[in-house]
C-alpha cells in the first residue's frame, strides 16, 4: 500500500500532459494560447526535456540578451484607452472595462515593450481569471495572442512563454501548474507549436542557443533542496540529430537499493541502470513496484544525462510524463552518483537525493 500511495503521489507530481499529450508531441496553436488544444503541424516539432546541472545553468545565463525593449511608459492608458500607432493600418485602440455589466467583462490593457527583430509591440492583458499578451505588428496592426510576454530565441525564430496557473484547468493534472508554450515565427506569422502544463514552477529561464532553453525550476514547496535545472530542446523538421557515442568508461551495470535503512523492507526498491552505447535501460523492482524503461544517454560536460524514451515492461504509461530521469556523475571520491527526479519520489527522504551506485 505504501508503494501504491507513492506511485499515486508521483503521478500527480510529475510533469503533466493535456489529454495524453506528452512533452514530445508535435502541436500548434488553437485560438487561445492557454487552451491546451492542439493539432499536428508540418514540419514535425519535437520538444525533449532532460536535466542539467546548476553549474551549467549559471554558466550561460549572463550571455543571453532577450531582444525586447521594455518601456511600459511609452504608450500610457489615457481615459481608459490604450492607443498603439501603426505605420499603415491606423492606430490600434484597446479599451479597458472595469466590469460592466458583469465581473466577467472586466479587462485591462498595458503596454509592455517592443521586439525590434519582429517589429512587434507587446501589450499585456488582464481579464477575468485570465492573463495573456498581444503581439501587435507595428506595420499593419495585426494582433497575435501569446500566453505571456515571451523570451525570444537569439535568431528570433522561436518564442517561449510561461505562466503560473492556479485554476483547475486540466482533466489529468491537478492545480497549480506552470504552463509553457512555444511559438514559431515563419514569414512574419506567429504559430504555437508546443503547449504543456507542468507540476514544477519556473524561477528562471533563458535561451542557451536557437533551439535550447535552460530552466531553473522549483517544486510547490518553498525549499532550496527542491530547486532543479532542466533543458528543453526544440527540434524542427524530419532530419535526425547527430548523436555522439558516449565514452566507454560509462558503459556497464549500476545498482542501488533505495531506502536501504527503512524499517519495513516493503519500502525498499532495487534499481538497476544498464548503460550500453547511447541507450540505457533502467529497471526498478520492489514490493508492488516493477518497471523497465528505455532511456537515451547523452554525455555533456563530464556527466551522463538521461532522457525517457519508452516503457519496456511493467510500470505505467503515465510515467512517460516524467521526462527528467536525471544524470550519472562521479563525486570527489570517484564514486558513482545518480541524480534522478523520478527516483526521488521512491525515496522515503522525499527530497533531492544523490543516490550512491555500485558498478559491476
C-alpha positions, 0 to 999 in steps of 0.5 A: 500500500505504501508503494501504491500511495507513492506511485499515486503521489508521483503521478500527480507530481510529475510533469503533466500532459493535456489529454495524453499529450506528452512533452514530445508531441508535435502541436500548434496553436488553437485560438487561445494560447492557454487552451491546451488544444492542439493539432499536428503541424508540418514540419514535425516539432519535437520538444525533449526535456532532460536535466542539467546541472546548476553549474551549467545553468549559471554558466550561460545565463549572463550571455543571453540578451532577450531582444525586447525593449521594455518601456511600459511608459511609452504608450500610457492608458489615457481615459481608459484607452490604450492607443498603439500607432501603426505605420499603415493600418491606423492606430490600434485602440484597446479599451479597458472595462472595469466590469460592466455589466458583469465581473466577467467583462472586466479587462485591462490593457498595458503596454509592455515593450517592443521586439525590434527583430519582429517589429512587434509591440507587446501589450499585456492583458488582464481579464477575468481569471485570465492573463495573456499578451498581444503581439501587435505588428507595428506595420499593419496592426495585426494582433497575435495572442501569446500566453505571456510576454515571451523570451525570444530565441537569439535568431528570433525564430522561436518564442517561449512563454510561461505562466503560473496557473492556479485554476483547475484547468486540466482533466489529468493534472491537478492545480497549480501548474506552470504552463509553457508554450512555444511559438514559431515565427515563419514569414512574419506569422506567429504559430504555437507549436508546443503547449504543456502544463507542468507540476514544477514552477519556473524561477528562471529561464533563458535561451542557451542557443536557437533551439535550447532553453535552460530552466531553473525550476522549483517544486510547490514547496518553498525549499532550496533542496527542491530547486532543479535545472532542466533543458528543453530542446526544440527540434524542427523538421524530419532530419535526425540529430547527430548523436555522439557515442558516449565514452566507454568508461560509462558503459556497464551495470549500476545498482542501488537499493533505495531506502536501504535503512527503512524499517519495513523492507516493503519500502525498499526498491532495487534499481538497476541502470544498464548503460550500453552505447547511447541507450540505457535501460533502467529497471526498478523492482520492489514490493508492488513496484516493477518497471523497465524503461528505455532511456537515451544517454547523452554525455555533456560536460563530464556527466551522463544525462538521461532522457525517457524514451519508452516503457519496456515492461511493467510500470505505467504509461503515465510515467512517460510524463516524467521526462527528467530521469536525471544524470550519472556523475562521479563525486570527489571520491570517484564514486558513482552518483545518480541524480534522478527526479523520478527516483526521488519520489521512491525515496522515503527522504522525499527530497533531492537525493544523490543516490550512491551506485555500485558498478559491476 
